[in-house]
Amino acid sequence: MSTNSHAAAPAPRPLRLGFLALTDSAPLVAAQELGLFAHHGLRVQLTREAGWATVRDKIVFGELDAAPAPAPMLWAAQLGLGCAPADVCTGLVLNLHGNAITLSNRLHAAGVRDAATLRAEALRRRGENKLTFGVVFPFSTHHLQLCQWLRAAGLDVEKDVHIAIVPPAQMFRNLAAGTLDGYCAGEPWGSLAVQRNEGWCPAWSAALSPGHVEKVLFVRDDFARSRAAEHTALIAALATAAAWCDEPQHREQLAEMLASPVYLNLPAASIAPALLGRFACGHGRTESVPDFHVFSRGDAGAPTPARAASLQSELVAAGLVPREQADAALPRRLFREHLYREATANLDPHASNQSKLPHGTPVHV
């Protein structure tokens, strides 16, 4: 019996990309909606996930190929801190900034106005009724920034307050229910609390930690090697989308994209203020914060060894990464700047403007 030796090879399966309902998933959403994945020859399947631990485990065990993730998650996965270890890396920083500290209006009614006045209330409730704050993941900039803010007020985060791990989309309802007194989370969960008259925001990450790396494209090392061409195309598509997201004239359209039921499933009016740099903090206060979200400008997308080394130092100082495991070579191993430079060297800066809306494959929720 003869066989057809020239039969076409089966098409590779779509890339499985996870995301959470957060404003800083914008490059992923824009790449899908603008047709940039297809423009770079990619077939993708987007899946909205419940929380960061799920994203971590699905990457570690190969159920997802890639996902935006808090940058410190790379250290946790690589070193097996709270999870099975896996060789991981990133070739793209997806955004800088984007978080806010939100406190309940109950605290405002009790006289809290800032970190200093929070200290008195926290010490008053230091017994069985400790103030409880939420962070989205132990290994996250949110955890670092909340602890930094509390320590600056003279509080011992190990003794004076309780810190709980809560998925971002659960923060607001826990604040409203009274099980959280405050939280540090990415947008739009601070703005939503303000708009629903449940909370207010005394601080945000662009002011607390200017230039900090927030989300990175989180992949396993073996994916980056075995599907190198697709990984390169994925970085290129997302970098092009990030540049589009950073154009001020696109921010209102971006808020509408994100508002879709398959992405954040929230009103665009809750998403737009931080994107537009007009951050409503609550109780009549609005701040001009043009760098609340930075997706691309100023070489934001580059996962440089210097950025990684700085973050590793913060994680060690906070006690999240054991000093003996903080190898000097680890930052360069986790942040692969060369992958970013190779993927973006010949990008067409106008590619996103040539794409049509809507475009892309179905999103699974």
C-alpha positions in Angstrom: 0.0 0.0 0.0 1.4 3.4 -0.9 1.5 6.4 1.4 1.5 10.0 0.6 5.0 11.2 1.7 4.0 14.8 0.9 1.0 15.0 3.2 0.9 18.2 5.1 2.0 18.2 8.7 -0.8 18.8 11.2 -1.1 22.4 12.2 0.4 23.1 15.7 -2.2 23.4 18.4 -3.2 27.0 19.4 -1.2 28.6 22.1 -3.0 28.5 25.4 -2.8 31.9 27.1 -4.2 32.6 30.6 -5.2 36.0 32.0 -7.0 37.5 35.0 -9.7 40.1 35.0 -7.4 43.1 35.5 -6.7 46.3 33.6 -3.1 45.4 33.1 -4.2 42.4 31.0 -4.6 45.1 28.3 -1.8 44.0 26.0 -3.2 40.5 25.8 -6.7 41.8 25.2 -5.6 44.4 22.6 -3.5 41.8 20.8 -6.6 39.6 20.5 -9.0 42.3 19.6 -6.7 44.1 17.1 -5.8 40.9 15.3 -2.2 41.1 16.2 -1.8 37.4 17.1 -3.1 36.5 13.7 -0.9 39.2 12.1 2.1 37.4 13.6 1.0 34.0 12.4 -0.3 32.8 15.8 -3.4 30.8 16.7 -4.3 31.4 20.4 -6.8 30.3 22.9 -7.4 32.8 25.8 -8.7 31.5 29.1 -9.8 33.7 32.0 -8.4 32.3 35.2 -9.6 32.6 38.8 -6.4 33.6 40.6 -2.6 33.7 40.5 -2.1 30.4 42.1 -4.1 28.8 39.3 -2.0 30.6 36.7 1.2 29.5 38.4 0.2 25.8 38.6 -1.1 25.7 35.0 2.1 27.1 33.7 4.3 24.8 35.9 2.3 21.7 34.8 2.0 22.7 31.2 -1.8 23.4 31.0 -1.0 26.9 29.9 1.8 28.0 27.5 2.0 31.6 28.7 0.2 34.2 30.9 0.7 37.6 32.3 1.9 37.2 35.9 3.3 39.2 38.8 7.0 39.4 38.2 8.0 37.9 41.6 6.1 34.7 40.6 9.1 33.8 38.5 11.3 33.4 41.7 8.6 31.4 43.4 8.2 28.9 40.5 11.9 28.6 39.8 12.8 28.0 43.4 9.8 25.9 44.3 8.6 28.3 47.0 5.1 27.1 47.8 4.8 25.1 44.7 6.5 22.4 42.5 9.7 23.9 41.0 10.0 24.5 37.3 12.5 26.2 35.0 10.7 29.5 34.0 11.6 32.8 32.4 10.2 35.9 30.7 11.1 37.7 27.5 8.7 40.6 28.0 7.6 43.0 30.7 4.0 43.7 30.0 3.6 46.8 32.2 4.9 49.0 35.0 2.7 50.2 37.9 -1.1 49.7 38.0 -1.8 48.9 41.6 -3.5 50.8 44.4 -4.0 50.5 48.1 -7.7 50.6 49.0 -9.1 51.0 52.5 -12.6 50.5 53.6 -14.9 53.5 54.3 -15.4 52.0 57.8 -11.8 53.0 58.5 -12.4 56.4 57.1 -15.3 56.8 59.4 -13.0 55.8 62.3 -10.7 58.7 61.5 -8.1 57.0 59.3 -6.8 59.4 56.6 -3.4 58.1 55.7 -0.8 55.5 56.9 0.1 57.5 60.0 -3.5 57.6 61.2 -4.0 54.0 60.2 -1.3 53.1 62.7 -3.3 54.2 65.7 -6.3 52.2 64.6 -4.2 49.1 63.9 -2.6 49.2 67.3 -6.0 49.7 68.9 -7.2 46.5 67.2 -4.0 44.5 67.6 -5.6 41.7 69.7 -8.2 39.3 68.4 -9.7 41.8 66.0 -6.6 42.7 64.0 -7.0 44.7 60.8 -7.0 42.4 57.9 -5.5 43.3 54.5 -5.7 41.4 51.2 -2.9 40.9 48.7 -3.3 39.0 45.5 -0.4 36.5 45.9 2.4 36.0 48.3 5.1 36.6 45.6 3.8 39.9 44.2 4.6 43.5 44.0 1.3 44.1 45.8 2.6 42.3 48.8 5.8 44.2 48.7 4.1 47.6 48.3 1.5 47.0 51.0 4.2 45.9 53.5 6.3 48.9 52.5 3.4 51.3 53.1 2.5 49.7 56.5 6.1 49.6 57.7 6.6 53.3 56.8 3.8 54.0 59.2 5.7 52.2 62.0 3.6 49.0 61.9 5.0 45.5 62.3 3.3 43.5 59.5 4.0 40.2 61.3 2.4 41.3 64.6 0.2 44.4 64.2 -2.0 43.3 61.2 -3.1 40.2 59.4 -2.4 39.8 55.6 -4.6 37.4 53.6 -4.2 36.1 50.1 -7.3 36.9 48.0 -7.8 36.7 44.2 -8.1 40.2 42.7 -11.7 39.8 41.6 -12.7 38.8 45.2 -11.2 41.9 46.8 -14.0 44.3 46.4 -16.8 41.9 47.6 -14.7 41.0 50.7 -14.1 44.7 51.5 -17.9 45.3 51.1 -18.7 42.3 53.3 -16.3 43.5 56.1 -13.9 40.5 55.9 -11.2 42.8 54.6 -10.3 46.2 56.0 -8.2 47.0 52.9 -6.2 45.6 50.1 -3.5 46.2 47.5 -4.6 45.0 44.1 -4.4 46.0 40.4 -7.0 48.1 38.8 -9.9 48.3 38.3 -10.5 46.9 41.8 -9.6 50.1 43.6 -11.7 52.3 41.3 -14.6 49.9 41.7 -14.5 50.2 45.5 -14.5 54.0 45.2 -17.3 54.1 42.7 -19.5 51.8 44.8 -18.8 53.9 47.9 -17.2 51.0 49.7 -13.6 52.3 49.8 -10.9 54.9 49.1 -7.3 54.8 47.9 -4.6 56.6 49.9 -1.7 55.4 47.8 -0.9 53.8 44.4 2.1 52.0 43.1 3.4 54.6 40.6 4.1 56.8 43.7 5.1 54.1 46.1 7.5 52.4 43.8 8.2 54.4 40.7 9.3 52.3 37.7 8.5 49.0 39.3 8.0 46.0 37.1 4.4 44.7 37.5 3.3 41.9 35.1 5.6 39.8 32.9 5.0 37.2 30.2 5.4 34.0 32.3 6.5 30.9 30.4 8.3 27.7 31.1 11.9 27.5 29.8 11.1 24.4 27.8 8.3 26.2 26.0 10.6 29.1 25.1 13.0 26.6 23.6 10.8 24.0 22.0 8.4 26.5 20.4 10.9 29.2 20.0 9.4 30.7 16.7 5.9 31.0 18.3 7.4 32.4 21.5 9.2 35.1 19.5 6.0 35.9 17.6 4.1 36.0 20.8 6.5 38.6 22.3 6.3 40.6 19.1 2.5 40.6 19.0 2.2 41.6 22.7 4.9 44.3 22.4 3.1 45.8 19.5 -0.2 45.7 21.4 1.5 47.3 24.4 2.7 50.2 22.3 -0.9 50.6 21.0 -2.2 50.6 24.6 0.2 53.3 25.6 -1.1 55.8 23.1 -3.4 58.3 24.9 -5.8 58.4 22.0 -6.5 54.7 22.4 -7.2 54.6 26.1 -11.0 55.1 25.9 -11.2 52.4 23.2 -9.0 50.1 25.4 -11.4 50.6 28.3 -14.3 49.5 26.1 -12.4 46.4 25.0 -11.5 45.4 28.6 -15.1 45.9 29.7 -16.4 43.1 27.5 -18.1 40.2 29.3 -15.3 37.8 28.2 -12.6 39.9 29.7 -13.3 42.0 32.9 -17.1 42.1 32.6 -17.3 45.5 34.3 -18.4 48.9 33.1 -15.9 50.8 31.0 -16.5 53.7 33.4 -14.9 51.7 36.2 -11.8 50.9 34.0 -11.2 54.2 32.2 -10.2 56.6 35.0 -6.9 55.0 35.8 -6.1 54.4 32.1 -6.8 58.1 31.4 -4.6 59.2 34.3 -7.5 60.7 36.3 -7.5 58.5 39.3 -10.4 59.0 41.6 -9.2 58.3 45.1 -12.5 58.7 46.9 -14.2 61.3 49.1 -14.0 63.9 46.4 -10.3 63.6 45.7 -9.1 63.0 42.1 -5.4 62.9 41.3 -3.6 63.4 38.0 -1.5 60.2 37.6 -0.5 60.0 33.9 1.9 57.1 34.6 -0.7 55.0 36.6 -0.4 52.4 33.8 2.7 52.2 31.6 2.7 49.5 29.0 5.5 50.3 26.6 7.0 53.8 26.7 10.5 54.3 28.0 11.6 50.8 27.0 9.2 49.5 29.7 8.9 46.1 27.9 12.6 45.2 28.3 13.2 42.5 31.0 16.7 43.7 31.8 19.0 42.0 34.3 19.2 45.2 36.3 15.4 45.2 36.8 15.5 41.6 37.8 18.4 42.1 40.2 16.6 45.0 41.9 13.4 43.0 42.3 15.4 40.0 43.7 17.0 42.4 46.3 13.5 43.5 47.3 12.2 39.9 47.7 15.2 39.0 49.8 14.9 42.1 52.0 11.2 41.3 52.5 12.0 37.7 53.6 10.1 36.2 50.6 13.1 34.7 49.0 15.7 33.0 51.2 19.1 34.8 50.9 20.9 31.5 50.4 18.7 30.8 47.3 19.2 34.3 45.8 22.0 33.3 43.4 23.6 36.2 41.7 23.0 34.5 38.3 19.3 34.0 38.9 18.1 37.5 37.7 19.7 37.0 34.3 18.3 33.5 34.1 14.7 34.6 34.7 14.7 37.9 32.8 15.8 37.1 29.2 16.5 40.5 27.6 17.9 39.0 24.5 14.6 37.3 23.7 12.9 40.7 23.9 15.5 42.4 21.7 15.3 39.6 19.0 11.5 39.6 18.9 11.1 43.4 18.7 14.1 44.3 16.5 12.1 44.6 13.3 8.6 45.4 14.5 6.4 47.4 12.3 5.3 50.3 14.6 2.1 50.7 12.5 1.0 47.1 12.6 -1.7 47.6 15.2 -3.2 50.5 13.2 -3.6 48.2 10.1 -5.6 45.6 12.0 -9.3 45.4 12.0 -11.8 45.1 14.8 -13.2 42.7 15.9 -10.7 39.8 15.2 -9.5 36.7 16.8 -10.4 33.3 18.2 -12.9 32.6 21.0 -12.1 33.5 24.6 -13.0 30.9 27.2 -14.2 32.0 30.6 
